[in-house]
C-alpha cells in the first residue's frame, strides 16, 4: 500500500476540515438527523447499553440527536474526557443536566460524572477527518483515540465496537494506515452503514 507523507496527510486534513466547516447550518442539522435515523435502525446501536459519542466541532457530523434519543431509550451515554496524563481519553457519563467545562482544545466535557473504562463500552462513535472503506481513519492528529484503543492492535475484534461517524464526502478511496492507527469496525454516514471488517 503506498505511503502517504505527513505533509500529504496534513493537506488532506486541511481540505476536509475546510469542506466540513463550509457546510451550512441546515446541512449540518439535516446530516445529524439522518445519522440518528440510520443509527436507530442499526442492530449494533439498538443492542448497545453503554454508548460513547463526542461533542461535534468544526463541522463534524453531529451525533447529538442519536445520543439524545439513545439516552431517552435508557442507554448510558458517555462523552470523551482527556485523561490526567493528557494522552488518552476517559469516557464520562453524559446527561442533559451534566455540568460541562471546555478542555484545553475548547471541547466541552462532562464534569464530576462517573466514568467508564473504554473496554467496558459497547459502542463508540468516533469523530474523523477522513476514512476509507477498510476502516483506516485520519483523525485530527492528536492520536487520542489510537492511544486509548491501542490494545485492539494486539487483539483485533475486542470491544468496544468502533464506528466512525462521517459525512459521505469524508469516505475516500484510500487512507494508508500508520503503524499506530487503530482501524474502525464500521463507518456510519447519513445514508447508511459501511462494514469495514
Buried (B, 14 or more C-beta within 10 A) or exposed (E): EEEBEEEEBEEBBEEBBEBBEEBEEEEBEEBBEBBBBBBBEBEBBEEBEBBBBBBBBEBBBBBBBBBBBBBEEEBBBBBBBBBEEEEBBBBBBBEEEBEBEEEEEEBBBBEEBEBBEBEEBBBBBBBBBBBBBBBBBBBBEEBBBBBBBBEBEEEEEEBBBBBBBBBEEBBBEEBBBBEEBBBBBBBBBBEEBBEBE
